[in-house]
Amino acid sequence: MNDIVQYAHAVLSANSTRWIALTHTLPMDLLRWKPAPHEWSALECLQHLIDLEPIFLFRLRAFLAEQDFPAFDPDTQGTPLSEEAMPANMADAFLRLRAASLEELGQVTSADLGRCVRHEELGQVTLSEMLHEWAGHDLMHTVQAERAIMQPFIQGCGPWIKYFADHNAGTSDHT
Protein backbone atom coordinates (compact mmCIF):
# COMPACT_ATOMS: atom_id res chain seq x y z
CA MET A 1 0.00 0.00 0.00
CA ASN A 2 2.03 2.89 -1.30
CA ASP A 3 -0.28 5.77 -0.52
CA ILE A 4 -1.63 5.10 2.96
CA VAL A 5 -2.70 8.73 3.37
CA GLN A 6 -4.98 8.51 0.32
CA TYR A 7 -6.27 5.04 1.23
CA ALA A 8 -6.91 5.90 4.88
CA HIS A 9 -8.67 9.11 3.86
CA ALA A 10 -10.90 7.17 1.45
CA VAL A 11 -11.78 4.47 4.00
CA LEU A 12 -12.46 6.95 6.79
CA SER A 13 -14.63 9.05 4.49
CA ALA A 14 -16.60 6.08 3.17
CA ASN A 15 -17.25 4.65 6.63
CA SER A 16 -18.73 7.85 8.00
CA THR A 17 -21.16 7.81 5.05
CA ARG A 18 -21.99 4.16 5.77
CA TRP A 19 -22.95 5.11 9.32
CA ILE A 20 -25.25 7.84 8.06
CA ALA A 21 -27.01 5.33 5.80
CA LEU A 22 -27.30 2.71 8.54
CA THR A 23 -28.59 4.98 11.28
CA HIS A 24 -30.93 7.04 9.12
CA THR A 25 -32.51 3.94 7.55
CA LEU A 26 -32.55 0.96 9.90
CA PRO A 27 -35.05 0.48 12.74
CA MET A 28 -33.85 1.02 16.30
CA ASP A 29 -34.36 -2.69 17.10
CA LEU A 30 -31.74 -3.72 14.54
CA LEU A 31 -29.27 -1.05 15.62
CA ARG A 32 -29.54 -2.11 19.27
CA TRP A 33 -29.47 -5.88 18.53
CA LYS A 34 -26.72 -7.64 20.46
CA PRO A 35 -25.46 -10.60 18.44
CA ALA A 36 -24.48 -12.55 21.55
CA PRO A 37 -23.96 -11.87 25.24
CA HIS A 38 -21.02 -9.53 25.83
CA GLU A 39 -20.83 -8.52 22.15
CA TRP A 40 -21.54 -4.99 20.96
CA SER A 41 -24.60 -3.86 19.09
CA ALA A 42 -24.21 -1.61 16.05
CA LEU A 43 -24.92 1.45 18.20
CA GLU A 44 -22.29 0.41 20.74
CA CYS A 45 -19.81 0.15 17.87
CA LEU A 46 -20.79 3.63 16.72
CA GLN A 47 -20.43 5.02 20.25
CA HIS A 48 -16.92 3.52 20.38
CA LEU A 49 -16.02 5.17 17.07
CA ILE A 50 -17.37 8.49 18.38
CA ASP A 51 -15.22 8.09 21.50
CA LEU A 52 -12.12 7.29 19.45
CA GLU A 53 -12.41 9.96 16.77
CA PRO A 54 -11.00 12.75 18.98
CA ILE A 55 -8.31 10.32 20.16
CA PHE A 56 -7.17 9.61 16.60
CA LEU A 57 -7.17 13.33 15.80
CA PHE A 58 -5.14 13.98 18.95
CA ARG A 59 -2.69 11.26 17.89
CA LEU A 60 -2.38 12.69 14.39
CA ARG A 61 -1.56 16.09 15.85
CA ALA A 62 0.90 14.49 18.28
CA PHE A 63 2.79 12.86 15.41
CA LEU A 64 3.00 16.13 13.53
CA ALA A 65 4.25 17.88 16.70
CA GLU A 66 6.57 14.93 17.48
CA GLN A 67 4.99 14.43 20.91
CA ASP A 68 4.48 11.11 22.66
CA PHE A 69 0.96 10.15 23.67
CA PRO A 70 -0.84 7.93 26.18
CA ALA A 71 -2.75 4.73 25.53
CA PHE A 72 -6.55 4.68 25.43
CA ASP A 73 -8.55 2.00 27.25
CA PRO A 74 -12.11 1.82 25.91
CA ASP A 75 -13.23 -0.26 28.89
CA THR A 76 -12.35 2.48 31.36
CA GLN A 77 -12.32 5.61 29.20
CA GLY A 78 -15.16 4.86 26.79
CA THR A 79 -18.69 6.23 27.01
CA PRO A 80 -21.47 3.76 27.76
CA LEU A 81 -24.31 3.81 25.25
CA SER A 82 -27.21 5.86 26.56
CA GLU A 83 -30.70 4.34 26.44
CA GLU A 84 -31.90 7.66 25.03
CA ALA A 85 -29.27 7.75 22.27
CA MET A 86 -30.78 8.60 18.91
CA PRO A 87 -28.93 6.74 16.12
CA ALA A 88 -29.25 9.47 13.48
CA ASN A 89 -27.98 12.10 15.93
CA MET A 90 -25.03 9.87 16.85
CA ALA A 91 -24.11 9.36 13.20
CA ASP A 92 -24.46 13.08 12.49
CA ALA A 93 -22.12 13.85 15.41
CA PHE A 94 -19.69 11.22 14.15
CA LEU A 95 -19.80 12.74 10.67
CA ARG A 96 -18.92 16.17 12.08
CA LEU A 97 -16.02 14.75 14.11
CA ARG A 98 -14.81 12.75 11.13
CA ALA A 99 -14.96 15.77 8.82
CA ALA A 100 -12.57 17.63 11.13
CA SER A 101 -10.24 14.62 11.20
CA LEU A 102 -10.32 14.25 7.42
CA GLU A 103 -9.48 17.92 6.98
CA GLU A 104 -6.36 17.55 9.12
CA LEU A 105 -5.46 14.20 7.57
CA GLY A 106 -5.56 15.98 4.22
CA GLN A 107 -2.55 18.03 5.36
CA VAL A 108 -0.37 14.95 5.91
CA THR A 109 2.26 14.28 3.26
CA SER A 110 4.26 11.18 2.44
CA ALA A 111 7.24 12.90 4.07
CA ASP A 112 5.35 12.82 7.40
CA LEU A 113 4.74 9.06 7.37
CA GLY A 114 8.08 8.17 8.95
CA ARG A 115 7.51 10.44 11.95
CA CYS A 116 8.02 8.41 15.09
CA VAL A 117 6.66 8.95 18.60
CA ARG A 118 6.24 6.82 21.69
CA HIS A 119 2.87 5.26 22.48
CA GLU A 120 2.56 4.62 26.22
CA GLU A 121 1.64 0.94 25.76
CA LEU A 122 3.11 -0.01 22.37
CA GLY A 123 6.40 1.86 22.38
CA GLN A 124 7.81 3.49 19.24
CA VAL A 125 5.22 3.84 16.46
CA THR A 126 5.21 5.66 13.15
CA LEU A 127 2.53 7.84 11.64
CA SER A 128 2.24 5.36 8.79
CA GLU A 129 1.49 2.56 11.27
CA MET A 130 -1.09 4.70 13.05
CA LEU A 131 -2.86 5.50 9.76
CA HIS A 132 -3.01 1.79 8.94
CA GLU A 133 -4.43 1.12 12.41
CA TRP A 134 -6.97 3.96 12.18
CA ALA A 135 -8.42 2.76 8.87
CA GLY A 136 -8.33 -0.89 9.96
CA HIS A 137 -9.96 -0.06 13.31
CA ASP A 138 -12.68 1.90 11.57
CA LEU A 139 -13.43 -0.93 9.16
CA MET A 140 -13.30 -3.55 11.92
CA HIS A 141 -15.96 -1.87 14.04
CA THR A 142 -18.15 -1.05 11.06
CA VAL A 143 -18.02 -4.69 9.95
CA GLN A 144 -18.68 -5.73 13.57
CA ALA A 145 -21.77 -3.49 13.60
CA GLU A 146 -23.03 -4.90 10.32
CA ARG A 147 -22.44 -8.43 11.62
CA ALA A 148 -24.61 -7.60 14.65
CA ILE A 149 -27.35 -6.30 12.36
CA MET A 150 -27.20 -9.54 10.31
CA GLN A 151 -27.96 -11.83 13.24
CA PRO A 152 -31.77 -11.73 13.30
CA PHE A 153 -31.79 -12.38 9.55
CA ILE A 154 -29.37 -15.27 9.88
CA GLN A 155 -31.37 -16.81 12.71
CA GLY A 156 -34.58 -16.62 10.69
CA CYS A 157 -33.37 -17.95 7.36
CA GLY A 158 -34.04 -21.64 8.04
CA PRO A 159 -32.00 -24.06 5.94
CA TRP A 160 -29.98 -21.22 4.37
CA ILE A 161 -28.27 -20.70 7.74
CA LYS A 162 -25.44 -22.99 6.60
CA TYR A 163 -24.34 -20.27 4.15
CA PHE A 164 -23.74 -17.87 7.03
CA ALA A 165 -21.32 -20.02 9.03
CA ASP A 166 -18.62 -17.32 9.00
CA HIS A 167 -21.03 -14.64 10.24
CA ASN A 168 -23.34 -16.51 12.60
CA ALA A 169 -22.86 -15.42 16.21
CA GLY A 170 -24.76 -18.54 17.25
CA THR A 171 -26.98 -17.10 19.91
CA SER A 172 -28.63 -13.75 20.09
CA ASP A 173 -29.40 -11.63 23.09
CA HIS A 174 -31.99 -9.24 21.73
CA THR A 175 -31.81 -6.58 24.43
Helices and strands as residue ranges (DSSP letters): H 4-25, H 28-32, H 42-65, H 74-77, H 87-105, G 110-112, E 116-119, E 123-126, H 127-155, G 158-164
